[in-house]
Amino acid sequence: MTGTRKFAYLAGASALAVGLMTAAPNASAFDKVDWSWDLDVRELIKAYIDICAQFDPTGLLNLEAVQIQIGDVTADSTVYDIYNLPGDPTKDKDHGHGHGNSHGLSWFVPTGHNPSQQVLDATKELPEVISTAVAVANNANIDTDAATQLHIGQFAFDANDNVYPASSNNSHGHGGPGPNENIVGAGALTLAAILGSLDKAEISATSTVYDIKNATVDSSATAVANNLNVNVAPTSDSNSLFIGDVTQFAYADVSATSSVNDVWIKGYKSLAPTETVLGRPIVSSVATAVGNNLSITVKAPSP
């Protein structure tokens, strides 16, 4: 078995006195992690299952990660006053107003105002305005083909004056099996929130687009507190092993806003359904707000 990887992430401020970080300074990242699953099932169905599995993986992803975001996370994207003038401005006396309205559109229209100008093909000539805002507190993406064991905690919140830095002098390593530190930390943070020792974090993404002449618009805003994506695609049966323990805690208001206004297109063909498909919408506005998101994909090896 070859390959061992360890990572630890810490983003935000100092450790809190709620017992989130309890390992001794000289302890290695994965030395004191204890996992146990207990299942007590009583049912009338009799099931006889004999599973014998032996794993000798050629590689191992052994990951303990802690992500802590203390404070607000914001993302703003604003696009406005984009004027596409496909006609010849020297032949258009009305060019250069700087602000369009419903009764003054002829100054940027490439047909009708000047007979020498031709209708443009939107599939080749129409530009696109893209506005994207992404605000994420904690994010982890894991893509591997090796046997995988994960112990991950993601925490997002804000601190107020009632939260004090923890002293490392009172930290002691575990002498044996103990509780799951991430679960204990999430429980302590929940209690702190109930008692008023924590503030909500503001995680927001805003995309605003307006006053666009002769262009399509793609506007998106995404706000996420905690996100974890795991994709395990083993290349052999010996690597078909996944064990995971994930804790996600978010004490936050998560919001996403996408706003699009005043988009005008005129003088282009290939826009109607009966014509050549443009290949993209005239206006796309998407807003996504997520508190905690966990996506795990484990594939079987290819035959």
N, C-alpha and C positions, 0 to 999 in steps of 0.2 A: 504494500500500500504506500503510495507516494503522494506528497503534497498536502500541506496543512496551511490554512489561511485563517488569520484572526484579524478582525477589524473592530474598532470601537469608535463611535461617533459621539461627539458632545458639542452641541450648538446652543448658544444662548448665554446664560449667566452662571453663577457659581452654584454648587450643590446646596440643596435645601435641608433644613432641619426636620424634615418629615420622614427621614429614614430612607430616602431614595437610593443613596449610595452608602453601602455598608461594608464593602470589602476592605481588607487591610491594604496598606500601601504596597506591601511586598508580595501581594497575591497576584498571580497571573490571571488573565481575563477569563479563562475557562476552567480554572482549578476548582471553583466552589459552586458549580452549577449542578443542581440535583433535580432530575426530572422523574416523576412517577405518575403513572396512570392507574387508577383503581376503578374497576367495573364490577358491579354486583347486580346481576340480571336474574330475575325469577320469572319464568314463563312456562306455559303448558307445552310448548313445542319442544320436542327433543331433537337436538342437532348434534351430529357427530362429525367433527371437522378435525382432520389431521393435517397440519401444515408443518413442513420441515423446510426451513430456509437457511441457507448458508451463504454468507456474503464475504467475498474477498475483494473489495473494490480496488481498482487500479489508481483511484484518486479520491480525495475526501475534501469537501468544503465544510469546514467546522467554524461556524460564525456566531459570535456574540456581538451584538450591536445595540447601543443605547443612543437614541437621538432625543435631545431635549431642546425645545424651542421655548424661550421665555420672552414674551413681548409680542407686539403686533407685527403682522406681515401684510404689506399692501403692494399692489401693482396697478398702475394706471397707464392707459394708452389712449391718446386723443388725436384724432386726425380730422382736419376740416379744411375747407376752402381749397379743394383740389379741382382745378379747372383744366380739362383736356380740350384743346382747340385744334381739332384735326384739319380745319380749313386753313386757307391762306390768310393770315391776319391783315396783310397789307391790302386785301381786297374787301375787307369787312369794316365798314365805317363804325359799327357798333362795338368793335372789339375793345376789351379793356375796362369794362364796367367794374369788375371785381366782385360784384354781388348779383346773382341771378334771382329771378322771381317768375311767377307764373305768367306774367304778361310781358316779359322781356327776354324770352328764351332765344329769339332769332339771332342774337349776337354770337352764340356759340354753336348754332346748328349748321352743319356743313352742307346741307342741301336746302333748296327752296329759297334761301337768301341770295345765293350766287349760283346761277344756272350752270356755270362751268365746273362746279364741284360735283363729285359723284358720291353715291351712297357707299359707305365703307363696310367691308365684311367684318362683323363682330368677332368671328372665330380667329381672325388674323390681326385685326387692328385695335380691338377694344381693350384698354388697359384694365388692371385690377388693383384696387386699394385693399391692403391687408392690415388689420389692426388686431394685435394679440396682447392680452394681459394675463399673466400667470402668477399667482401667489400661493406658495406651498411652504408650510412650516417644516414638516419632516418627510423625507422621501428616500426610499431605497428600492433599487432594482437589481435583482439577482438572476443571472442567466448562466446555467452550468450544465455540464454533462456528467458530472461526478456525483458520487454518493454525498448526500447533503444532510447536515444537522444544523438547525438554526435555533438561536435563543435571542429574541429581538424585543426591545421595548421602545416605543415611540410616545413622547409626552409633549403636549402643547398646552401652554397656559400663560398667564401673566402674573407678576408678583406685585404685592403692595407692601406697605410699611410694616405689616405684621409678619412678614417672612424674613428670617435671618439666615445668614450663611451658616452652614454646619461646621463644627470643629472636627478636624481629622484626628485629634488626640483621643477621642472616645470611640474610634472605629476599631472593631476587632473582627478578624477573619473568622469564618465558621470552622468549628472543630469537627464537624461531621455533617450529615444530611440536615438540611434546613429548608425554610420556606423559599418559594420562588420570589426573588427580590423584585422582579418587575410587577408581579401581582401585588406584593406588599406595598410597593411604591405607588401604584395606581390607587389602592385602597386608602393610603395615607393622603394622597392628593385629593381624593374625593371628600374625605373627612375635612381637610383643610378648606376646601371650597364651601362645604356646608357651614363651617364655623366662620367664614368670612376672611380667612387668611390668604385666599387666592382671588385674583381678579380674572375675568374673562379676557382672553386674547381676542383681538380683532383681526381676522384674516379675510381680506377683501381684494377682489380684482374687478376693475372697471375698464371697459372698452367703450369709447364714445367716438362715433363717426358722423359727421354731418356736412352738408353743403358740398356734395360731390357731383361734378358735371362730367358726363360721358365716361363713366368707369363703373365696373361692378365693384361690390363691396363684400369683403369677408371679414366679419368682426367676431371675435371670440374672447370670452373671459372665463378663467378657471381659478377657483379658490379651493384649496385642500388643506386640511389640518394634518392628517397622517395618511401616508400612502406606502404600501408595500406590494411589490410585484415579484413573484418567484416563478421561474420557469426552469424545470428540471427535465432535461432531455437526455437520458443515459444512452450511451453507445453500446452497452453490453448488459447482460443480466446481473453481473457482479456489482454494477453501479446503480441498480434499481432500488435505491434506499433513500427514503426521505423521513426525517423526524423534525418536527417544528414546534416551537413554543413562542407564540407572538402575543404581546400585550400592547394595545393602543389606547391612549388616554388623551382626550381633547376637552378642555374646558374653554370654549371659544365660541364666538359668533362668527360663522362662516358665510360669506355672501359673495355673489358674483352678479355683475350687471353688464349687459351688452346692449347698447343703444345705437340705432342707425336712423338718421333722418335726412330728408331732402336729397334724395338721389335721383338724378335726371339723366336719361339716355335718349338721344334723338339723332337721327341721321345714320343709323347703322342697320344693316340687314342681318339675317341669320339669328334673329332673336325669338321669333315666333315658333311654336311647336311644329308648324308645317314646313319650316325651313331647316337648314343644316343646324344640328344641335351645337350650342355654344360650348357645352362641356362643363359648365359651372353655373350656379344660380346667379341671378342679377343681384340679389341681396341675400347674404347668409349672416344670421345673427344668432350666436349660441352662447349661453351662460350656464356654467356648471359649478355647483357648490357641493363639496363633500366633507363630511366630518372625519370619518375613518373609513379607509378602503383597504381591503386585503384581497389579493388575487394570487392564487397558487395553482400552477399547472404542472402536473407530473405525467410525463409521457412514457409509454412502453418503448423499449429499444426496437429499432427496425429489424425485421427478420433477415 
